[in-house]
Amino acid sequence: MIGCESSSIYIFNLYMFNINNSQWSLFTNSCYTSGQSNTHLTILKNLFSDYNSQAIWKVELIVTEATTIATNQTSHGSTSILILVNFPPLPGYCSVTPTFGNTTNLFNIICNSWTDPDGTITNYAFYGK
């Protein structure tokens, strides 16, 4: 229909929370994201490992839609979501008995002194090759 055309503009912003001054700061390093002006945002996984002391992030989406060119009306909307990073636990130690064996042996694994600054460690997972 003539006069009913619409076009939406999407802008994603990524913010870091500074716990020292309780302020949000716009994160401008585009090496860690793509799609800031698309309908989706991709955050690369190494952002959280490279900024491993940063626990609180916010993603904001701002949408502007021009409803009609003839009337020059626009609509704006925004939403945001918090990302809370769960840091790995601080190392303790584990012991395995017996120290040698094969697939027919039953191994006992005991872990002690691990701590998690984000909360309580509720379980351990072990992998072998």
C-alpha positions as semicolon CSV with decimal commas, in nm:
position;residue;x (nm);y (nm);z (nm)
1;M;0,000;0,000;0,000
2;I;0,114;0,352;-0,072
3;G;0,197;0,548;0,245
4;C;0,214;0,234;0,465
5;E;0,578;0,150;0,412
6;S;0,781;0,106;0,727
7;S;1,145;0,055;0,796
8;S;1,300;-0,040;1,127
9;I;1,643;0,056;1,250
10;Y;1,803;-0,173;1,509
11;I;2,086;-0,059;1,735
12;F;2,246;-0,286;1,996
13;N;2,457;-0,142;2,275
14;L;2,676;-0,343;2,510
15;Y;2,753;-0,202;2,856
16;M;2,990;-0,302;3,137
17;F;2,900;-0,237;3,499
18;N;3,174;-0,080;3,710
19;I;3,135;-0,202;4,068
20;N;3,374;0,068;4,197
21;N;3,149;0,360;4,099
22;S;2,818;0,175;4,030
23;Q;2,805;0,313;3,676
24;W;2,736;0,155;3,336
25;S;2,994;0,221;3,063
26;L;2,933;0,171;2,693
27;F;3,162;-0,104;2,563
28;T;3,297;0,016;2,229
29;N;3,548;-0,255;2,133
30;S;3,378;-0,401;1,825
31;C;3,630;-0,689;1,800
32;Y;3,404;-0,888;2,035
33;T;3,064;-0,829;1,869
34;S;2,894;-0,826;1,533
35;G;2,549;-0,726;1,415
36;Q;2,510;-0,407;1,621
37;S;2,293;-0,258;1,346
38;N;2,108;-0,579;1,254
39;T;1,813;-0,772;1,392
40;H;2,056;-0,982;1,597
41;L;2,373;-0,930;1,799
42;T;2,653;-1,182;1,826
43;I;2,889;-1,166;2,124
44;L;3,206;-1,369;2,075
45;K;3,285;-1,606;2,361
46;N;3,634;-1,468;2,420
47;L;3,482;-1,139;2,545
48;F;3,413;-1,300;2,882
49;S;3,753;-1,468;2,909
50;D;3,943;-1,156;2,797
51;Y;3,744;-0,942;3,044
52;N;3,745;-1,207;3,315
53;S;3,712;-0,960;3,604
54;Q;3,393;-0,814;3,457
55;A;3,092;-0,992;3,611
56;I;2,794;-0,780;3,500
57;W;2,708;-0,686;3,141
58;K;2,398;-0,535;2,982
59;V;2,276;-0,565;2,624
60;E;2,036;-0,293;2,513
61;L;1,830;-0,300;2,194
62;I;1,687;0,023;2,056
63;V;1,440;-0,001;1,769
64;T;1,327;0,300;1,570
65;E;1,054;0,256;1,315
66;A;0,950;0,522;1,066
67;T;0,580;0,447;1,020
68;T;0,524;0,661;0,714
69;I;0,744;0,886;0,511
70;A;0,447;1,106;0,423
71;T;0,374;1,199;0,787
72;N;0,734;1,164;0,912
73;Q;0,613;0,982;1,225
74;T;0,855;0,762;1,413
75;S;0,819;0,515;1,695
76;H;1,094;0,423;1,939
77;G;1,128;0,131;2,172
78;S;1,403;-0,026;2,377
79;T;1,468;-0,324;2,596
80;S;1,768;-0,463;2,778
81;I;1,891;-0,782;2,938
82;L;2,156;-0,839;3,204
83;I;2,431;-1,097;3,159
84;L;2,581;-1,222;3,484
85;V;2,909;-1,407;3,431
86;N;2,967;-1,715;3,646
87;F;3,341;-1,724;3,707
88;P;3,522;-2,056;3,744
89;P;3,597;-2,179;4,096
90;L;3,928;-2,110;4,261
91;P;4,153;-2,413;4,253
92;G;4,179;-2,665;4,528
93;Y;4,310;-3,015;4,481
94;C;4,183;-3,359;4,392
95;S;4,322;-3,700;4,471
96;V;4,256;-4,022;4,281
97;T;4,292;-4,374;4,422
98;P;4,416;-4,604;4,295
99;T;4,665;-4,398;4,095
100;F;4,697;-4,667;3,826
101;G;4,439;-4,897;3,671
102;N;4,227;-4,972;3,368
103;T;3,860;-4,970;3,271
104;T;3,780;-5,254;3,509
105;N;3,902;-5,062;3,816
106;L;3,678;-4,850;4,038
107;F;3,846;-4,514;4,102
108;N;3,772;-4,288;4,399
109;I;3,810;-3,914;4,331
110;I;3,805;-3,674;4,627
111;C;3,828;-3,296;4,583
112;N;3,894;-3,047;4,863
113;S;3,954;-2,675;4,915
114;W;3,780;-2,557;4,596
115;T;3,590;-2,230;4,644
116;D;3,352;-2,037;4,422
117;P;3,329;-1,658;4,467
118;D;2,992;-1,665;4,282
119;G;2,830;-1,908;4,526
120;T;2,843;-2,267;4,637
121;I;2,991;-2,551;4,434
122;T;2,705;-2,799;4,401
123;N;2,877;-3,070;4,199
124;Y;3,197;-3,172;4,028
125;A;3,239;-3,318;3,679
126;F;3,534;-3,535;3,580
127;Y;3,654;-3,619;3,232
128;G;3,917;-3,862;3,117
129;K;4,095;-3,952;2,797
